[in-house]
Amino acid sequence: MSGPSPRRIWTFAAEQLRLKPYLRSPGDGRRQGGIAARDLYWAMLIGQIMRTSSFLGVEALVGSSPLRALKVGTTFGDDALAYFTERLDPSITRQAAVQAILRAKRNKAFDETAFIGLAVDGTTGGRCRQQRCPLCRPYRNQEKETVGYRHHWAMISVVGCGLSLPFDVEPHGRGDSEYAASQRLLKRAVANLGPRFAGYVVADGEYATAPFLNAATAIGLSVVARLKGNVAELFAAARQRFQSQPPHQRFRDGQDRVEIWEADDFDPWESLTWETVRVIRYRQTKPEGEVVEAYWLTNFSRRRVSGRSLDRMAKSRWEI
């Protein structure tokens, strides 16, 4: 049986995912372009698949491989890729990613899960020695010396349903933050996917703040967020209560042993609009004896989501 090839991948993306219009017209903003946008964009995608993501690497790939095999119409240089990508309209790519995800849902790809999740987190991309644009942020070594610059992004992904699908990013530069960018990103994602697509958003402890929790609730999402010392009073109250009680549930997760404590009657802190806060603590013991423990807060009620399901939702955060 033949393995994957650029031509077979193109056929799958164009016909099965129905991305042919996007691949042919990915949002080219060049006023003059002698090289077809389709060739430039497809070459970059093939480069990513083949782990040749730099522009010089893509140039070398196109120059050293049969163009027919790559399904690329012509050779080009790395400067053509730079000129092209600087002028791409990101909204076209966002919409293509969203349409592919919605098509997957219509095709019942997520039917094995009761709640589709969205995970948000921070990431970085690119690195240069000098600051070249407003999005460049300094990168420092252990001695706090600036050794370069890179771009910072908030990323969002579909999680918790067997398919982890990153589909959008939001940059943040000087005077901005991952926290603020993630709120913009989450609002845009829900607007693009529709208010009934996802059931919850899962995030690290940095997002366990009233503004983020209230914003997620306002757009129709329940929240599962890591509880750490940044919500000091709630964290201390949960630790004090659970450490004096036996676990409420015990079960196996593969070869691991999992114990869960939970309570849904914690008071919300000032400015949080929730009526009550539910907290779970899970302790996972691996076969070799390693113990992993974490606290999470949520506004999911016990009636809607069991502690065991909430444990899976919390761990879906790592899919991103």
PyMOL commands that set and color helices and strands:
alter all, ss='L'
color gray80, all
select helices_A, chain A and resi 6-16+20-24+37-49+55-64+67-70+78-86+90-106+178-193+205-207+210-218+232-243+307-319
alter helices_A, ss='H'
color red, helices_A
select strands_A, chain A and resi 117-128+136-140+146-159+165-172+200-203+222-227+249-253+256-266+277-285+291-298
alter strands_A, ss='S'
color yellow, strands_A
deselect
rebuild
show_as cartoon
